[in-house]
């Protein structure tokens, strides 16, 4: 499966969604099916595949689908791909089911409980190892938690929230400690936005043993978060979180940062790699190596000396 976004929604030959391929022969991929997002949207951004009881499901992040389709399609959808030639949408999340979201919800102009106008759209999705809980990154709406034991009828549990002076900008999530700890990264694109703290995005860590009551444990900020650069979006914010055991890896213009979260309430940065003009867009981590994709200078292979700390 591949996420497809549109460069030009007005192009009649452009279509967002995700194609599904048979890779039995990797030299000759065979296209089996294509799940389409409504034409007016930007298309499909991120997706997450999970399997439950021999059925396959894709959790799709379709930023601004609700806005551009005037509510016809939603930003978060669950798609049954058990028959890859005929993928079917079985669930769509309407934020209006939440008590703090008004019936006239507008994803670009959500009137939040703190009386501010905030953006609230789906950027990313993920599922725990057992395929029971889904975590949906809904920008200023927070990380929204669902029980997807029945993927066709998810149950809303709760979501993360922010102080009135914090931009939400929830980009991605990861889980630690057997799914009892949530790591939330935030991609703040305007660090000098009026009425908010002067800061790039930083990482927040939550206790989610009780899915109905996420509790903020700590906030990880590199030394770059408060280094505001005029006219430079994203510069010292964070992108996607990756985990190996109790080591959290963060990346973006601040390079690759390794953070020990053995004690989530008191994390400690234990290493970093910051190349010149760093713009690390993605990383893949195992116990011995880190592959870091630097937009400016290509793929970097880094040694990852991982010790014997507890990996629970």
C-alpha angles and dihedrals in degrees: 000000000000129000112235122198126184123244091194121021089192093060106102090210094054122096131172125212135080130294119212120219137193107227098182085119102035091192091061111032112196119215110227105174147339128225110206131209115212109281098244094064130086088249135240118339115174130358139187126205121211133171125218125177093342092309124113124221133184121209105209129203110205107175115215094000090129091050100045095041093045091238097314091115129021135227094241119049135165115217126196106222097171086118100044092193091060113031113187131200108231102171141024125187116228109194088208088081088073116092093229094052117084124223090250091058114166114190092216095043109032111169099222126201090259088064093249127127107239137174114245118183136134115263103163145002136202141170132214121251093265093050091237104113129042124203116204121193104219100174109230092004087068133226105324117209123210134180103226098181083128103035091197091056111033117186118223111230108174143294142229119264138201140224113257092253094050124093108222102211092157105190107170145345140216134185131230138176095039093311095308095107125058123203114202122191123198128206104204107189098183112042093180100052112150118262093013133097115277098247146112119238119291136184125268125199123205138190105230101172084122103048089197092060118037110194122204110235103174148334122232116212125176119215088260099061094088095039094105114197116196113240095001111118121204091001101142101011127109131255127190124352120227127187139203109179107307095341117102118202120204128180149179132097087341089065122232115329124193114205126186109223098175082125103035092193091057110031121181128207106232103175146359143191115202115174122194111284089003119202105162105182099177143003137198115201135192130162094278109027145034121207109202121191108211111191092207101045110015137245118347123198111207131188112242111199102196117188130206099272115148110281098200 
